[in-house]
Amino acid sequence: MESEIGSERRHLHRFSLKAFATVQAGLPGSEKVFELSTQDISSGGAFFPMEVPLPTGEKVKITLYLSISTIGDSLSKTKISTEGQVVRSTKQGMAVAFGGHYTMSPAKI
């Protein structure tokens, strides 16, 4: 699986984007929620700078919060929720591969 992830990462364009996110890890009842920002993002995943990153292999739930332009050019807050897995953990942070399914809905922040 590691070679698939590495191969996929090379083929997806990454964008330097600082988006607010919550990352939830752990078992139900003992979850930890981290408030982070992305450093860069692609359709396949994102890098989250953090002092003590989660270990490689950790499964997470991610909610990204974005401001997007809607029909009629008004700006609205949107949240994108998905699941993922930590695929790389370094002193600078962690890379998370997104799962295949996501939901997008209005956000109230």
C-alpha positions, 0 to 999 in steps of 0.5 A: 500500500505504501507504494500506491500512496507514494505513487498517487502523491506524485501524480496529484497536484498539491496546493499551498493552502492554509485551511482550518481543520479539525482532526479527530483520532482515537476510539469512541469515548476517548477521542482527541480532537486537534484544531489544525491548519493545512500547509498544503492539500491535494485531492488525495490528502493534506499535510498538517504541521503539528508539534507532536504528530500522530503515528503513521497508520492512525485512522482519523476523521477530518473536517476542513473549513473553507470559504467558497464563492457560491452562485451569485458571488456571495461568500459562504463557509463550507465544511468538508468531512472525510476519513483518512489515515496518517501516511507519514509522520515527521518532526514537522507534522503529518501527512494524511491520505483522505478516504474515498468518501466525503460530505460537503455542507454549509458550516456555521463557525 
